[in-house]
Every structure is written in C-alpha cells, then in structure tokens.
Amino acid sequence: MSHSAEPLPMTARRSGPLTGEAKVPGDKSISHRALILGALAVGETHITGLLEGQDVLDTASAMRAFGARVERLGEGEWRVDGVGTGGFAEPEGVIDCGNSGTGVRLIMGAMATTPITATFTGDASLSRRPMGRVTDPLELFGCAVTAREGKCLPVTIKGAADPVPVRYRTPVASAQIKSAVLLAGLNAPGETVVIESEPTRDHTERMLAGFGASIRTETTDEGHVITLQGRPELKPQPVAVPRDPSSAAFPVAAALIVPGSEIRVPGVSRNPTRDGLYATLLEMGADITFENPREEGGEPVADLLVRHGPLKGVTVPPDRAASMIDEFPILSVIACFAAGATVMQGVHELRVKESDRIDAMAVGLRANGAKVEDSPDSMTVHGQGGLTGGATCATHLDHRIAMSFLVAGLASEQPIRVDDGGPITTSFPDFLPLMRGLGAQID
C-alpha cells in the first residue's frame, strides 16, 4: 500500500514526442541535510528550493519534535531556527520517518550523542530495512540502542551522556552510514574519522563545511578519509537546493526512449558523487547536452538538453555504483530500448533499499517482454530496442520502482500498469503533472 494507506494504481501508455521544460523538484538528499543542519546551527537558516515531498516533510516534523522552529514561508522556501550542536530536546512522541531511509538514519546520527531518548518508526517498507548498519557504529559513541529483531524499526536510542569520538571504516559504500557517523561526531569531543573504500555522495561534507564545521577529506592508503573536528558552533547560512539528479532521471529517460522527444531540464545538480547515471548514458550514446554550468548552494549545476536517439548497451563498472545507486531501476528501463546487453555491476545495495530493487525490476521487466538476468550483485538487461508491455508491475511501496515502470510504459507497445503509484509523493510529488505537461500519457 502507499504512504496514504490506499493503493493508487496507475497506467502509462505509448506517447507521442515529449517536449517542453521539466522543472524537477529540489534534491532530496540536500533537502534532508539542510533541515537537519539548520536545526543544529545557532540562529536562522533560510532554505530555498526545498523538496516538499513526504520524506522531507517527515524530517521537518522530526526537527520540530527535537525543539527546532521549522516554518514554511512559501513554495520551497523554509526557515529553520536551530537549537545548536547538542541542543536537541527530548521529543514528546515517537519520531515517524515514513518511508525515508535517509531521514531516519541521519536523524538517528544527529541525536545519538545528545543525552536524550527518542524512538523512531516508519511505514511498512521502512520497517523492513536494516538499521544495524547505522546503529552499530552509533553505539561506538556511547549511546544505547534497542531495536526489533533483525535491528529493524521501531528503534529506541538513548543518547550518549559522555560521547567519545569514533574512527570508523564503513563496511559498504553508503552515504547514509557516513553521514550518520559524521552527524553524531558533531557533539563528540576530538576528531571523528570515517574511512570509505570508495567515495560516496558528499553532500554532508560540503554542507558541514558551509555551516562552519572543520572537516577535511583526503585519499590515503586506507581509502577515502573524512575527518571532522567535534563540537563546532554551526553558523546558519542560506541554502539554495539544486534540482535532484535522481528525479531528473525520469523525464530524461522518457525523452531518450520516446521517439521524437526533446526536453530541457534546468538547474540539475552535477555533483560528481551523483553523476554516474549521466556518465553511463553518454557512454550509451545518449543525446544529452549540459548547458550553462554554474554553482548554486555549493553544488555544481547545469541545464540538461535531452533528445531521443539510438542507444547501445554498455557495462557499468562496480566502482561507479555508489554514484548512481538510486538510478539503476530507471537505467534498467532505458537498457531495454538500447541495442545489446547492459551489464550493471556492484549493485548489491539495491537489495536493501525501499524494496529489493533488483528483484522488483527484473520480475516486472520480464513480465513486459524483456530478457533480464540477475545475481546478488549484478543485473543484465539484453536490450532489444523496445518493450512489449501489457503487464501490471508490483511497486513494493517503492517510489522509484513505480516511476521507472510508468516511464517504460510511455514507449512500450502495450500499456504498463503499476499496482500502486501512491509512494511517488514521497520524493516527487509533481511527477504526474510534470510528465503530463511534457505529453506523457499516464492515468
């Protein structure tokens, strides 16, 4: 079922050329972090371009529960009056993070070194996702964690009264783990160090530096090393949230596979730790031009001009997976319309997202006529230049699965139906009107 508890079936049909401008929402990763760091700063943080999907709204509610004043001023415009590092108050009720793995894991990190107690819950999908990968390193700071069997939600954290700094090597490439540890390190004395075998999205490091924290990154024999000096006084700052490259992937994909299409997507983040999909699409021969490159809110951005054209299958190397982990579902759709095999490697993290995204995409694409092979850490789509369509796909409460299959239906021979499009509102509330405005046939 969807976040609203009532399933919302949707059907996408073969469409004519897509044209126009796709103003996709603000970046979800940056929106979460802007609210959390605004709440940990002393004074007023002004945010523009904030994504107002349910995931981010749940994070805003959580920051209020911890004592920050969070106020919406207008569309995408918000103000956060922070309580300072270590200033979180104990919430009166349970913190409900809905469907957001990013929200719950980052908020756990932000409160774990404050001597308060908080209980976290979420929807049915989030409650199946592993939290031990975050709570295990948080316990090293001195907090106490109680969780359901399998270290799943609901989780109660008793924050550390006398936190200690931590030196932690992440077991998997995960920006959520890294960010949770860094946020916990804000209220620990001394230096907290995170070591990654390969770099993951760096929005937390960029924004911490922008708020005045002393943080440095370097590449050593150990790997990618991030060092944070604890107990800074974070200074409020204006945050301009760029448009989300993960959300942009859906209209971009639709334009690439629907014949005759040409669209423009303005102001999309080109952060190199998030750019893996676009690097892959260019290797496939996609007709994408990056115009007017610039910097907004400390992030590189550009306008995308996207045209339909022939595509070829490629092999995506495993070291690129971290920079496009959320985009593999839509890439698997694009791969169906390419010539030859597209091999996606290093994608084991997709099995513990909102759903097992490898299995969900493989099952749904096969039902619609695609030839797909999958293993625990890879997925191969044998592109045949199109899809038959005609099947109903299970979304498993996963917004990216729902949007991926709806995009597929725009270029398939027969309509493609999803059993529940409701979860789309968690990350891309304007998906339907935006896509219809380009000419997509979705009902």
N, C-alpha and C positions, 0 to 999 in steps of 0.2 A: 504494500500500500504506500501511498505517497505521504509526504510530510503532513498533509491535511487530513490523513486517515481514509480518504475516499479515493479509490483508483480513478485515474483520468486517462482513458485510452485515447490515443491519437493515431492518425493515419497520414502518411506522406505519399503523394502521387507524382508521377513523372511531370516535370515542369518545363516551361519554355525558358529561354535565356534569362538568367538572373542579372539584374542591372541596378545601379544606384550606389548609395553610400551606406555602409554598415557601421553605425556608431555603437560598438560593443561596450559592455559595462566596464567599470574600473576593475583593476587587477584584484582578485580575491585575496591572494597571499599578502599583498601590500596593505589591503584594507584591514585585515585582521591585525597586522602588526602595528598599523597606525593607531588603532583604538587602544591596543594593549600598552604600547609605549607612551601614548598620550596620557593614559591613566597612571603610569609610573613616573611621569615627569611632574615637576613642581610648576604649576601655572596652567595657562590655557593654550591648548594645541588646536589649530584650525585646520580642518581637513576638507579638501575639495575632490570631487570625482570618486567619492567612496562608493563601492558596490553596495547596493541596498537589497541584496539577496538575503534569504532567510539565514544562511550560515553566518553572515557578517552581522546581521541584526541580533542573532543569539549572542555573539561576542560582545556587542554593545550592551545588551542586557546584563551580561555577566560582569562587565566593568562597573555598571551601576551597582550591582549587588555587592561588589567589593569596596564601594564607597566613593567612586569617582562620579563626577557630574558629567553626563553624556547627553548632548542635546542636538537634535536635528534642526538646522536653520533653513534648509531648502533642499531642492533636489541634489543629492550627492554632497551637500555641504553640512558639515557637522562640527561641533565644538566639544572638546573634552577638557574638563578642569581636573587635573591629576592630583593624586594624593602623595606622590613621591615614592622613591625606591624604599621598599619595606613598609609602606604606609597602608597597605590593603587592610580593610576592616573585615571582621568575620561575617560572612553572609548569613542572613536570617533563614534562607531556604536552600533547597537543592539547586545547583547550577545545571541547567538543562542546555546542552550544546547542540541539540537537534541532530543534524546529520553531519556535523563538521568535525572531522578528524583533526584538521589543522587547529581549529578553535580550541577544542578540549585539551589537546596536547600542549599547546603554547600557554594556555591559561594555567594548567597544572604547573608548568615550569615557573611561571611568573609568581605563583603564590607559595611554592614549596619551601622557600627559605624565609617565610614570614610566620611568626608563631600564632597562627590561626588554624582553624579546621574547616574544611569545605568538602562537600560531597558532590560528585559530578555524575550526570546521567546523560542519556541521549536517546534517539529513536531506535527502532528495532535494528536497523542496519548498523548504526554506530556501535550499538551494544554488542555486536558480534566481532568488532575489530579489536586487535590486540593492543593493550595499553602497557603491557610489561616492558616493551622496548623503550618506553619513556619513563615509567615509574621506577624501573630498576636503577637507571643512573640517578634519578632524583633522590632515591633513598641514600645514595652515597653522600649527599649534602647533609643528611641527618634527619630528614622527615620520615614519618611513619605512614605506610600505605596499607589500606585494607581494600580488597577487591573481590569480585565474584570469581568463581572457579575459572581458570584459564586467564586470569588477570584482565578480565573484561569489565565493562561498566555494569552497574554503578561502582565507582571508586571513591573512597574517602581518604583524604590526605590531611594528616596532622603536620603542619609546617614545622620546620626546624627552629627551635628557640635559639640555638647557638650553631648556625650553619658553618660548615667548613668548605673551603674551596676544593674543586674537583679537577682532576686530569682524566679525561675520558676519551677512549677511542670508540667511535661508532661502529657497531657490528655490521650495519648495512648502510648503503648510501641513502640518507634520509634527512632532508632539511628540517623536518618536524622534530626529530631527535636532537639534532644540533641546536636548533632554536630553543627547545625546552631547556636544555642544559645551560645555554648562554643566559636565558632569562632568569633561571634560578641563580646563576652566578652573579647577577646584579646585586643581590643582597647578601653575598658571602664575602668575607674578608679575603684580601690577597688576590691571586690570579686564578681564574678558572680557564682551563685549556680543553679545547675539543680538537681531536685529530680525526680526519677523514682520509680514507684511502683514495677517494676521488672527490673533487669539489661538487657540492650540491648548490641549489639556488641560494643566492647570497643576500636576499632582501633584509634579513635580520641584521647582518653585519653592517650593511650600508645604512640602515635606519638607526641602529645604535650609535654609529659614528655621527650621524646627523643630529641626534639628540644630545651629543656631548660626551658619550662614553669613550673611554680609552680602550680601543680594540685594534688589534693588528693581525694580519694574515701573512703566512709565509709558507713556502714549499720547502720541506726538508726531507731527509732520508726516511723520516717517519711517515710522511704524507703531507696532506694539506692541513696546516696547523693554525687554529684560531685562538688567540689569547685575549681574554677580557680582564681588565682591572676592576675588581669588585667595589661596590658601594660608591658609585659616582652620583652626583646630583644631576639627573637628566633635565635638560632645558627644553621647554616647549618650543615647537617650531611649526611653521606652515608645512603641510604635506599635500602635494598635488599628486593624486594617484593616477598613474598612466593606465591606458586600457589594457585589459587582460589578454595576453597572447593565447592562453588556453581557450578562452571564449571566442577569440577571433578565429581560432582554428575551424570552427563550424561553418561560418559563412565562407571562409577561404576554401574549405574543402568542397562546399556546394558549388562554388564558382568554377573550381577546377574540373569537376566531373559532369556538370550540366552544359551541354553543347551551346556555344554562342554567348556564354556569360562573360561579363566584365563588371567587376565591382571595385570600390575603393573602401579601405578600412583605415580611418585616420587615427593617429596617435597611439600606436600599439607599442608596448614595451619590447625592446630588443636586448634586454638583459642577456648577456652571453650564457648565463646559467639556466636560461629558459628558452633558448633559441634552437634546440635540437630538431624540432619538427620542421622548422623553416629551412635549416641546412639540409635535411633529408629531402624535402620537397624539391629544392633546387637540384639536388643530385638526380631526382626522378625526372627532371626536365620541366618542372612546373614553371609557368609564365607568371612570375611574381617580381615586381619591381618595388624597391624600397626607396621612397621619396622623402625629401625634407628631413633628413636625420637631425636630431637635436636632443637636448637633455631636459627632462622635466622631473622635479622632485628627486633629483639624484639618480634618476634612471634614464638610460638611453632609449629614445623612442623614434619611430618613423611612421610615415603613411604608407600603406600597402596598396598597390595596384595589382589586381589579380585577374587573369584571363584564362578561359578554358583552352586546353591544348592537349596534345598527346603526352602520355606519361609512360615511364618504364619502371620495371621492378628493380629494387636495389637491396643491398644488405646493410642493415643498420647495426653498427658495431656496439658491443655491450658498454663501452665507455661513454657512449652518448645517451644511455638510457636515463640517467639522472636528470638530464637537461630537457627531457620530453616525456617524463613518466606518465603525466596525465593525458598526453596526446596520442598514445598508442591505439586506443579504441578508434578514434577518427582516422588515424593513419591506416588501420586495417580496412576501413571502408574505402578510402582512396585507392589502396592497393588492389582492390577488386576491379577497378577501372583502368589499371595500368596493364602493360604488356609484360608478361613474365612474372617470376616469383619475387616477392618482397619478404625478406627474412628479418625478423625483429628479435634481437638477442639481448640477454641481460634484463629480462622483464619480469623476474620473479616477484618484485614488489607489487605488481598488478594483482596478484592473487590475494592481497590483504588490504585492498582499497575498499571503497564503499561496497563493492562486491568482488567476487573473483572475476576480474575483468577479462582475463584471457579466456576462461571458460565461457563467460556470457557472450563475448563477441564471436568466438569460434562456433558455438551452438547456433546463434542467430544467423550468422553469415552462411553457414552450411544450409540452414533451412531455407535460405533465399537463393540458393544455387551456387554458392562459392565453394571453391576447393581450399580447405584450410587444414593445416597440421599444427598441433601444439604440443609442447612439453612443459615441464615445470618452469623452465627459464627461457622459453622461446616460443615464437608463433610465426608460421609461414603462410602467406596468402599467395596462391597461384593466380595471378591476375589474368582475366580473360576478356578484358575490355568492357566489362559490364556486369550487371546482376539481373537474375530473373525476377526476384522479388516474390510477392504473393503470400508471405508468411507473417505470422504475429510473433514478435520477439518479447521475451521477458526482460524487464529492465532491472529487477532485483533492487528496487529503491535507489538506483544509481543514476544521477542526472546525466553523466557523460555517456553512459550506455544508451539512454533514451535519445539524446540529441544525435548520437552517431547513427543510430538506425533510421531516425527521421531524415537525416541528410542523405543516407543511402537511398531512401525511397524516392527522392527527388529526381534520381537518374536511372532507377531500375525499370524494367519492362512492366512490371505489375506493382501496385501499391505495396508498401510495407507498413505494418501496424505495430505499435508498441502497446503493451498492456497497461502501462501507467506512465504518463508524462508529467505527473504532479511534481516529482522531485526536481525537475528542471528549475523551479523557482528558487532552489537553494543557492544556485550560483549564477543564473542567467534569467532573471525574471521577465525580461523583454524579448526572450528568444523568439516566441511566436510572432508578435507584431513586427519585429525586425526582419525575420525571414520572409514573412508575407509581403512586407514592403519592398523586398527585392524581387518578388514574383514567385516565391515558393508556394506550392500547393500543399498546405498542411491543415488538417481539420481534426 
